[in-house]
Amino acid sequence: MIIYRPVGTKELNLIAESGYTEFPPRLPEQPIFYPVLNEEYAVEIASGWNAKFNEDHKGYVTRFEVDDAFIAGYEPHIVGNSRHEEFWIPAEDLGEFNAHIVGKITVTQEFG
């Protein structure tokens, strides 16, 4: 399944350090990792939140594929209107999530 993750510069730099193969561990105050199911929603977050509230005022949309059988174990959640669909991956599952990323994480859009 193709999914998306809006990120700021700090998170993108950590993704780059991994060779664009994994997302960094969550911070203690971040118990859940929230990838989203469509690019439109990712753009909304990257441009409307990351680019406005991060210290460098930049936001990015990343795109990646996750093994279908693995992601099927997580239920999508709608958190607004019907296009605001995301997975809630517990922080302790992120290592396993990263192990099921197929190929590389790519940046599709940048805002700032």
N, C-alpha and C positions, 0 to 999 in steps of 0.2 A: 504494500500500500504506500502510495506517495502521501507524505504529510509535510507540514511546514512548522517552523518555529521562528517567531519574531525575536530578535536579540538586539542588545546594545553592543557597543564597541568592546567593552571588557569581556563579555561572553564570547563575542566573535574572535577575539584574540586567543582565548583559551581553546576554542574549536580549532583555530589555525595551528596552534601548538601541537594538537593531536594529529596533525596531517589531514584535517577535515574528516576524521573518522568517528569522533565521539563528542558528546556534550559534557561539559564539566560537572563535577559533583555539585549538588545543591548546597547552599549556605544553611547554617543551622535554623535560620528563620524562614527557610523555604522548604517545607516538607513535601511539596508536590511539584513535579515537572509537568508543564502544560504545552504539549505540541498541539497544533490545530489542524483541522481537516481540510481547510481550503485556503488558497492563496489570498482571496479577497479579505478574509478575516485577519490573516497574518499582516497584510498591508495596513489594515485599519489600526492594528496595535503598533506596528513599527513606525508608522508615520504620525499617529495620533498620540502615542504614549512615549515610546522610546526616543523619538526625535525631539520631543518637547521636554521631557523630564530627565533625561540622562545628562550628565555634566558636559559632554561634548556635543549634545544635541544631534546625535546621529542614531538612526535605527536601520536595521537590516532584516530582510526576509530570507530565511534559509529554507531549502527544499531538500528532502532526503526520502529514501525508501526504507521501510521497515518490513521485515519478513511477515507475510500475511498470517501465518499460523501463530506467531508470537503475539502480534497486536490484537488478534481475535480474543485474547484473554482479557482485554480491557474494554470496558463499555464507554462509548462516546457520550459526552454530556453537552447539552445545549444550555448556554449561559447568557441568554439574551434572545435575540431573534433567531430564526432557523439557521442562519449562516454562521452563527457564533457557536460552532461545534468544536469541542476539544477533548483530548484524552487527559485523564488525571493519573499520572504515573507516580506512585509513591517514591520519595527520594531513595529509599533503600532498594528499589527495583531499577534504578537508573543504569547501573553497571550491566545488568542483564539486557536492558533496553538497548544500550550502546552496542552490545555484542550481536544484536539482531539488526543493526543498520546494514543495509545492502549497498555497497559502493561508498561514494563520498557524499558529504554534506556540501551543498553548493549555495552560494549567495545569488538570489535572483533579482533582488532590488535593494537599493540604498536610499535612505531619506536623511535630510539634514538641512 
